Amino acid sequence: MEEIDAPHPHPTPRRHGGRAMTLARHRRPAGVETLDGAIAMLRARGLRVSAARRLVLEALFTAGRPVTVEELADGLGGRVPRSDAASTYRNLETLEDLGLVRHMHLGHGPGRYAVAGREEQAYLACERCGDVLVADADALDPLRALVRDTFGFEARFGHFPIVGLSPACTSEPAVAPSSSAFDHRR
């Protein structure tokens, strides 16, 4: 996938059909798969590896799944030391700009962050139980081709996942939800 760099650190809202839309930043993943590799990349780029930055990276590698800033700052329920949310946000922004971290949104809840890895990843999210599945992006190529051929639109499933029902929820009878599973899952 071609790397798209916004002219400013944060994409600016664009208008289409009278409605503003904030564009997602698309960065090529840095290709780092270990904590030591991420630290080496930071040093190679002349950036400090502060205790707070190292803590954010350690938490993301420990989590092994997309997590919220709240979860990171809380220490992943005791799995890593706690940190303050403001520092976590600042470090995540820097790490995302470098291609080490990516963020995505699952429903109406807060953004979630994960290690970017080597390849673009796609996500499938269950709207009932909140389960998130990391999908091989190449496995979704037939779906992207169908969308492109039908609508002329190039679909991406990294920033906003494909939402539906997981296999477990598909086999269970529906219950009347009070709100989205994404709002409450931690």
PyMOL commands that set and color helices and strands:
alter all, ss='L'
color gray80, all
select helices_A, chain A and resi 35-44+51-63+69-73+75-78+85-97+137-151+167-170+181-183
alter helices_A, ss='H'
color red, helices_A
select strands_A, chain A and resi 14-16+19-21+101-105+111-115+121-126+132-136+162-164
alter strands_A, ss='S'
color yellow, strands_A
deselect
rebuild
show_as cartoon
